[in-house]
Amino acid sequence: MSSPRKSKLGTMCSAVGCSMRSGTNLLSAIKMYRFPTNPSRRLQWEAALQRKNWKANPKSVLCNKHFITGKPSSDAEHPDYVPSIFASMKNKGSSSSVNRYNRQVKRREVWNAPLTEIENEPPVLKLDTKEVDCQTDLTFEEINEMEKKLHALETNFVNINIHKMRFLTMRKLLIFTPKFKMLLSSLRCCVCVCESGFIWVEASHKYIP
């Protein structure tokens, strides 16, 4: 296990070819990040440096220059979960990968966001009080008119049922016998058709002259 490179100005970055170091006023914008304590993630950081036979120790650090956003991320899906910007290799990381990650995060947030009651409620229309009062008066008149029509329909319905019962009674009496045929020929019959399609027969027992 190698020790971190040190200078009078502070601990140097562990990346090959990087001369950045901490503890200077001149490079105060430079930030150093220790290698992760998680074994699996620490191995990923070590592999990203591509240094042969090198292992990080508790004091090993990397500067913010090796992260796309300038700092490591704790999200395993984020591009900066592992450092990716190094001078000794082609940069695998880029701002486009961060933008792609941000879009994925936003899509997940929208997908997982619960629907609020406000979103589900229909829009409320504000009506003027005077207009509502006027509409209420007209509604009472319409209700009275509708009640009259309903009463008339109920009366017609009752009459139709009466005629229907007459028809059913007559049909029961229509036994196909010679006596019925003789009776039918001697009766004065009135056949009516109502609006509902039922047929009834009103007959008088007066003999046809």
Steps between C-alpha positions, in 0.01 A plus 500: 500500500651828389495817704344816361731743333581790731665834455560805711182645356276207595385154392508446125233337291548125446424516127794447263618826345291719732696757700205639693539510876316627802590760759592795278350843471586508131302183431231555761233404246647153479325249722628159596284193557613189685447159347176330606496272800264262321728222364311452175487869416863552606605230253311685227686821580835318497420337167403838353852635572658211302813496715671160503546334838358799682261493793346796676570555868280691749675826409481463120306779331377612159440862404177637360652523149430132445123527546262634238305711747804576714412264782414131551139385522358243741246386239624183330325602176666843488801539264706642789450195717844404363758758376527505122711798391872428472779644286655159434193361322208604287232650717214260535291751686344814356237758579260317269503197729412724795216658301375155409509400866309815601231426242463147636466635853231746391310226318507284813380789714210571265410132475509444877332826595149435647203674345373779721137573565540837335608336175201267506240761587303650210532874451261702717294760318417816691142611435353839570245496785235691305530264209455201729184650652347558157578146392339367819166677422495356149575155637192507724279582202655219302449260790128585519463444127686171521277385788192565287645301211599220737148483642356479149742222409409307815131530413561374148708216638218393733251508211733292287528242777121485532462438128778247515317306774184507293686362204659223706162410648343483156785290371443247778138477389598448140477125506498355154161331512201513268304674775753785513488543124123518509514750786757713321283518191205623706693766691557856396876539557716808515872437451734777618874543488667710767827687472690225680405243238250302709170396345181467693145412410192666640189303419135548578265212544247647268418286204572649164168578333 
